[in-house]
């Protein structure tokens, strides 16, 4: 089973070795990654604070300057450790045992505004790129939509898929085979911001219970959640949860 996850704009600092694209998931798209990284770096090198403010989604000059880096020479961390934010906080990867961490590393694919898609264990540098922003005039979603389709379809051909991404990342890739999404209701209303927290909680339970198929996933108990209904269509199943706390 593979679980698709959105990234976060906030990221942890630090790391060790430099970026090595050849060690990452889907080396077939490395030419695309390389060209986007080079375009991104060119903008960093110009150090135009107004341009960077828009691309980063930041206003304070001190915060903007923290991300004016040499991407290819920056230290790297596993993607699952680099990304922070609500979903990653509730996953709490560092508190999982070794087997559970390996589950996350081997089964989670994180969609990235700069790298397209990475395995949770792929090592990436610190960077900043606001969701939906362009790199100069480059529409990132258009570029990756073309680059990712064939290699990801091949990678996921024999996998059950749970899609925990924000809807925006469907512009990067939409599975060609049937997949499962989740929706969370509180008092009958769909939650938005806190859906990130529940995605992290769900992902954590998948790791703890070593879930390998959608059938196994449907049967697990997740504290504070109960399945209201499952809507089935030709393209996807949507599991709708009630939030009971």
N, C-alpha and C positions, 0 to 999 in steps of 0.2 A: 504494500500500500504506500502511496505517496500523498503527502499533505502539502498543499500550496498555501503559502503565507505571504502577507504583505510585509514590506520593510517598515522602518520608522525613520523619521527625519532626524531624530536625536540619536546620538551614537556615543559609545564609550571610547575613551582615548587609550593610547598605549599600544603595545604589541611587540613583535620581534622581527621576523624575517620580512624582506621586501616582497612586493607583489609578484606573483608568478602565474600568469594567465594559463600556462600549459598544465598547471596542477588543478585547475578548476573544472567544475561541471561543464559539459558541452564545449570542448575545445574547438568544435567546428564553427562556433560563432566568434572565435577570438579576433578575427580580422575586423568584425563589426565593433567588438569591445574596444579594440586598439584605436580605431578611428574616432570613436566617441570620447575615449579618455584623452586623446591628443587634442581634440577640439575643446574639451573641458579645461585642459591644462593651459591652452592658449588664452582662454578667458581669465584664468587665475593669474597668469603672467602679466596681463594688462593691468591688473589690480585696480580697475575702475570700480570704486565702491558702490556707485549707483547701479551699475550692471550686476555686480555681485550680490547686492542687497535683493534684487529681484530674483536672481537665480537661486540664492540660498533661502529666501523667505525670511531674512533677518533685517533688523533696522539698526541695531547698535553697532557702531564702528568697531568696538572692541571684540564683539562676537564675530563679525564678518572676518576680521583679520585672523582669527583662530583657524579659519579654513582655507587661508591662502597658503597652500602647501605644494610640494612636489609629489604628486600622487604616486608615481612609480618608485620613489625612494622612501616613502613613509613606511613605518613598521605596520605589520598586519596582525589581525586577530581573526579567529573563527567568526564567521558571519553571525552565528547565534550568540556570540559574546559581544560583537561589535554593536549590533542593533539594540537599542533600549526602547523605552516607551511602554505603554500600558500592556499590550499583549505579551511582551517579553518579560515585563515585571511579574505578571501573573503566571507565566510559564515557570519562571524562577529556575532556569536551567542549572545554575550553580549548585542548587540544593538537591538536585536529582542524583541518584547513585550512578555508578559507571555504566551499568547496563542500560539504564533509562536515558542517560546522555547519549549513548551510542545509538539508541533508537531514534532520538531527535536528529542526530548527525546523519544517519543513513536514510531517513524517510522524509525529512522536511526540505522543501525547495522554497527559497525566499526570493521574491521578485524584487529587483533592484532598478532604480531609475538610471543608474550608471552602468551596471554590469549585466542587465537583462534578467537573468535568473542565476542564482548560485545555490549550491548545496549548503546546508547549515554548517558543515565543517570546512567549507572553502574559506581561505584566509584573505581578507580584504582590508584595505587601508581606511583611515578616517577620511570622509568626504561629506559634502553637504550639497543636496540638490532637492529643491522643493518639488513635491508631487505635482505633476502636470506642467512644470516649467520646461522650457526649451533650453538647449545648449546653443547659444547664439540663435541661429535661425533653424536649428535642427529639431524636428519633432521626434523625440525619443520613442514615443509609443509606436509611431509609424515604422521607424527603423527596426525595432525589435519585433513587431508584429510579423514582419517578413522573415526576419532571421531565425526566430524561435519556432515557427510552426512545424517544420519538418523534423528537426532533431528532437523536439519535445514530444511530438506525436509518437515518434519511434521509441523514445525512452519510456513513455507511459503506456505503451500498447498493451502490456500484460498486467497492469497495475490497477487496483481500485484507487479512486481519487477522491479526496476530500478537499474542497476549495474553501479555505478560510480567508481569502484575500478580500480587500476592499474592492468594490465593483470597478474602480478605475483600472485595475490591473488586468481586467479582461481585454483591454485595448492592446496589451502586450501579447496575451495568449489566451485562447479559449479552447479547452479540450475538444478533440474531435470525437471522443467516445463519451459514454455516459459518465457523469460525475455527480458528486453529492455536495450540496451547500447547506448552510445552517442559518436559521433566523431566530432571534431571541425576542420574546414578548414579555412586557411587564404591564400588568393591568390591562391586557389586551392591545397594548400599543407597542410598535416596534422600537427597540432601543437602538441608538446609533453609536454615540461615543463609548458607552459601556459594553457594546458588543465586542470591542477590542479585548476587554478584560475577560469576557466569557470565552472568546476564541483561545486566549492564553490558557484558561482553566481547562478547556476541552483538550487542548494539545498536551497539557501536562498529564491528564488522565489517560490519554492514548499511550504515552510513554510508560507510565506506571503499570498499566495493564497489558502492555505489549500487544496492542491491537494490530491485527494483520489484514483484516477484511472489513468491508462495510457491514456485513452481517454481525460480526463481533462488536463493531462500534455501536450499532443500534442497541445492543444488549447491555452495554456498560452503564452503571449508575454514576451520575455526576452530581455532586452535592449542590443543592440549590436549583437544579434544573430537572424538569420533567418533560417528556415528549408529548406535545399536544396533538400533532398529526404529522404525517409524511405525505407530501404532495409529489406525485410521480408524473413525469412527462417523458417523451421520447429521448430528450437530451440530458435531463438531469432529475435527480431526486432532491427535494428540499425538505429538510427536517426542521420542523418548527418547535421550539422549546418554550415552555412557560418558565419564567424566573420565579421561583417559589420563596425567595428570601427578601 
